[in-house]
Amino acid sequence: MTRPLQATNLNMQAFAEAGVPLNGSTPLQNLQRLAQEIKGLQPDLLINWQAKPELRVGGAGEMAIWLHLTANTTLPLTCQRCMGLVQITLQTDQWYRFVASEDVAMAEDDAAEEDLLVLGPQFDLIEVLEDELLMALPLVPMHDVCPEVPVFSAGVLDVPENPADKPNPFAALAQLKKK
């Protein structure tokens, strides 16, 4: 009997050798950093994702572990124009290649099109998924066309009736210069 794969505690070598995709739906409330961005957290919001491992022959003839991660969801965010609720669809489609050490990752990062991750004894797929979704969030979520026309107001401007009555802020400096 084989143990089912756990997305938070993956042995990437065994996962890649098996070559079987891992599909899942993770409740948004399990992704605490992403959940903080949501207006009115709803317990039924799900992140649908799929992780496909591959073993590929590298440039020096060694086997390299690759991971293709895709995910999608729709999240309620605050429109920064009208401050109302806006439904934003997030999608990610990312390739990762696992390397032996942080030094190798740093050396190969500039030339690699894929993201490089260091191969460790355990891999937390859900943490990487959350990172990708956080990066996919729009900087300024907005409706294409707001359902309500936003009211732009900075408050009431206090302007003196006669501008000549307003004291000159540089008058005090003139007094200092005379001394």
C-alpha positions in Angstrom: 0.0 0.0 0.0 1.4 3.4 -1.0 1.0 6.5 1.1 -0.9 9.3 -0.7 1.2 12.3 -1.6 0.9 15.3 0.7 1.3 18.7 -0.9 2.9 20.2 2.2 5.4 17.5 2.7 6.6 16.3 -0.7 9.7 14.2 -1.4 10.4 15.8 -4.8 12.7 13.0 -6.0 10.0 10.3 -5.4 7.3 12.6 -6.8 9.3 13.2 -10.0 10.2 9.5 -10.4 6.5 8.5 -10.1 5.6 11.2 -12.7 2.0 11.3 -11.6 0.3 14.8 -11.4 -1.0 16.0 -8.1 -4.3 17.9 -8.3 -6.0 19.7 -5.4 -8.3 22.3 -4.1 -7.0 24.2 -1.1 -9.3 26.5 0.9 -8.2 30.1 0.9 -8.3 30.2 4.6 -5.3 27.8 4.7 -3.2 30.4 2.8 -3.0 33.0 5.6 -0.9 35.6 3.8 -3.2 35.6 0.8 -6.3 35.5 3.0 -5.2 38.8 4.5 -5.7 40.5 1.1 -9.3 39.4 0.8 -12.3 41.6 1.6 -14.7 39.5 3.7 -13.1 36.1 3.8 -15.5 33.4 2.7 -14.8 29.9 4.0 -15.9 28.3 0.7 -13.3 30.0 -1.5 -11.0 27.4 -3.1 -7.7 27.6 -4.9 -7.7 24.9 -7.7 -4.2 23.7 -8.6 -2.2 21.1 -10.4 1.4 20.1 -10.0 3.1 17.9 -12.7 6.6 16.6 -12.0 9.1 15.7 -14.7 12.5 14.2 -14.9 14.6 15.7 -17.7 18.1 15.2 -18.8 20.2 18.3 -18.0 23.0 19.9 -19.9 25.7 17.7 -18.4 23.7 14.5 -18.8 22.4 14.4 -15.2 18.7 14.0 -14.4 17.0 17.2 -13.3 13.7 17.5 -11.5 11.2 19.9 -13.0 7.8 20.9 -11.7 5.0 22.6 -13.6 2.5 24.4 -11.3 -0.8 25.8 -12.5 -3.5 27.4 -10.3 -6.6 29.5 -10.6 -9.1 31.2 -8.4 -11.4 34.2 -8.2 -11.0 36.4 -5.2 -13.0 39.3 -3.8 -10.8 42.3 -3.4 -11.4 46.0 -2.7 -11.6 48.2 -5.8 -9.2 51.1 -5.2 -11.3 53.5 -7.2 -14.8 53.0 -5.7 -13.8 51.0 -2.6 -16.5 48.4 -3.5 -16.0 44.7 -4.0 -14.4 43.6 -7.2 -13.9 39.9 -8.3 -10.4 39.3 -9.5 -9.4 36.1 -11.3 -5.9 35.0 -10.5 -4.0 32.4 -12.5 -0.5 31.1 -12.4 1.4 28.9 -14.8 5.0 28.4 -13.6 7.9 26.0 -14.3 10.5 25.2 -11.6 13.7 23.4 -11.9 15.3 21.9 -8.7 19.0 22.4 -8.2 21.4 21.0 -5.6 22.3 24.1 -3.7 21.7 27.8 -3.2 25.1 28.5 -4.9 24.0 26.7 -8.0 20.7 28.5 -8.0 22.4 31.9 -7.7 24.9 31.0 -10.5 22.3 29.8 -13.0 19.4 32.2 -12.1 20.2 34.9 -14.6 20.4 32.5 -17.6 17.4 30.4 -16.6 13.9 31.1 -17.9 12.3 28.9 -15.3 12.4 29.5 -11.5 15.1 27.6 -9.6 14.4 26.0 -6.3 16.9 24.2 -4.0 16.1 20.5 -3.7 15.6 19.6 -0.1 14.4 16.5 1.8 10.8 17.9 1.9 9.0 20.4 -0.3 6.0 22.5 0.6 4.0 22.9 -2.6 1.3 24.9 -0.9 3.8 27.5 0.3 5.1 28.0 -3.3 1.5 28.1 -4.6 0.7 30.9 -2.1 3.9 32.8 -3.1 2.9 32.6 -6.8 -0.7 33.8 -6.1 0.5 36.7 -4.0 2.8 37.8 -6.9 -0.2 37.5 -9.3 -2.3 39.9 -7.3 -2.8 43.2 -9.1 -1.0 46.1 -7.5 -4.2 48.2 -7.7 -7.3 46.1 -8.0 -10.1 48.0 -9.8 -13.2 47.4 -11.8 -13.0 48.1 -15.5 -16.0 50.3 -15.0 -17.1 50.9 -11.4 -20.8 50.0 -10.7 -21.0 53.2 -8.6 -19.5 56.5 -9.7 -16.8 57.3 -7.1 -17.0 60.6 -5.3 -13.6 62.3 -5.2 -13.2 64.8 -2.4 -10.3 65.8 -0.2 -12.5 67.8 2.2 -13.4 71.5 2.5 -10.6 74.0 1.6 -10.2 76.8 4.2 -9.3 79.8 2.0 -9.3 83.3 3.6 -11.7 85.8 2.1 -8.9 88.4 1.6 -5.5 86.8 0.7 -3.8 90.0 1.8 -4.9 89.2 5.4 -2.9 86.0 5.3 0.4 86.3 7.1 3.5 85.9 5.0 5.4 82.8 6.2 8.7 84.4 5.2 8.3 87.5 7.3 9.8 85.8 10.3 12.9 85.0 8.2 13.3 88.6 7.2 13.4 89.6 10.9 16.1 87.0 11.5 18.2 88.3 8.6 18.2 91.9 10.1 19.8 90.7 13.3 
